[in-house]
Amino acid sequence: MYLFDTDYVINLVRGDRGAINLAKKIEKEMIYRAISIVTVHEYLLGVYFSHWRNEKKLEKMLEKAESELMRFDIIPYDYKIAKKTAEIMAYLRREGRIIGLADVIIAATALVNQLKLVTRNTKHFSQIPNLKITTY
């Protein structure tokens, strides 16, 4: 059971070999796959930033993005995730480490839902205790 970070989703859409191979393996094995609502936000923000000057292209790319995001179960930000996020942020600050809020929310989502996080960003995510990470 996996939670995919935003970079994975972007890499998958861009045709990254490692991301595609993992997607095929997971699909074949019919393993649960999810993303955080934060990943939805970050991905759509990228679409808006990339195509804001061309309304027709933006509309087309938003439809494509929605289709791509629907491959995953989307986990909302709730009280349990907010509480775990606060706990992680406090721990990291006490340790003198700084990780962006979006990444901490994604990690908290994985922890609360007992999912392995799929990412290449091991520099940030490996600092979070008990987070199981899979790379591709």
Secondary structure, DSSP 8 states (H G I E B T S, - for coil): -EEE-HHHHHHHHTT-HHHHHHHHHHHHHT--EEEEHHHHHHHHHHHHHHHTT-HHHHHHHHHHHHHHHTTSEEE---HHHHHHHHHHHHHHHHTT----HHHHHHHHHHHHTT-EEE-S-HHHHTTSTT--EE--
